[in-house]
């Protein structure tokens, strides 16, 4: 088995652990039709509109 020749410093260890493992919050934007938050470039789940036109029929 491979064994490290020298001990890695705390700074080197912490650099490796830094931001890579953090979960990112999804970007949300307001739907221009109903004002609900939705993912960008996707149909609004609340009203069914995308780019100003109705794509999916939703019942009120």
C-alpha positions as CSV (number, residue, x, y, z in Angstrom):
1,X,0.0,0.0,0.0
2,X,1.1,3.6,-0.7
3,X,2.1,5.5,2.4
4,X,2.7,9.3,2.3
5,X,6.3,10.3,2.8
6,X,5.5,13.5,4.6
7,X,2.5,14.9,6.6
8,X,0.3,17.3,4.6
9,X,-0.2,20.7,6.3
10,X,-3.5,21.8,7.8
11,X,-3.8,24.5,5.1
12,X,-3.5,22.0,2.3
13,X,-6.0,19.7,3.9
14,X,-8.5,22.6,4.5
15,X,-8.0,23.8,0.9
16,X,-9.2,20.4,-0.3
17,X,-12.2,20.4,2.0
18,X,-13.2,24.1,1.3
19,X,-16.1,24.8,-1.1
20,X,-16.2,21.7,-3.1
21,X,-18.6,19.8,-0.8
22,X,-21.1,22.5,-0.1
23,X,-24.6,22.2,-1.6
24,X,-25.7,25.1,-3.7
25,X,-29.1,26.8,-3.3
26,X,-31.2,26.6,-6.5
27,X,-31.7,29.9,-8.4
28,X,-35.3,31.0,-8.3
29,X,-37.1,33.8,-10.2
30,X,-40.6,35.2,-10.0
31,X,-43.1,34.1,-12.7
32,X,-44.3,37.2,-14.6
33,X,-47.8,35.7,-14.8
34,X,-48.7,34.7,-11.3
35,X,-45.7,35.8,-9.1
36,X,-44.8,32.4,-7.8
37,X,-41.2,31.4,-7.6
38,X,-39.9,29.0,-10.3
39,X,-36.7,27.7,-11.7
40,X,-35.4,29.7,-14.7
41,X,-36.1,28.4,-18.2
42,X,-38.8,26.1,-17.0
43,X,-42.6,26.1,-17.0
44,X,-44.3,27.6,-13.9
45,X,-45.8,24.8,-11.8
46,X,-48.5,27.1,-10.4
47,X,-49.9,28.6,-13.6
48,X,-48.4,26.5,-16.5
49,X,-47.0,29.5,-18.4
50,X,-43.6,29.8,-20.1
51,X,-42.4,32.9,-21.9
52,X,-45.8,34.6,-21.8
53,X,-47.8,31.7,-23.3
54,X,-49.8,28.9,-21.7
55,X,-48.0,25.6,-22.2
56,X,-49.9,23.4,-19.7
57,X,-53.5,23.9,-18.8
58,X,-54.0,24.5,-15.1
59,X,-57.4,24.7,-13.4
60,X,-57.8,27.5,-10.9
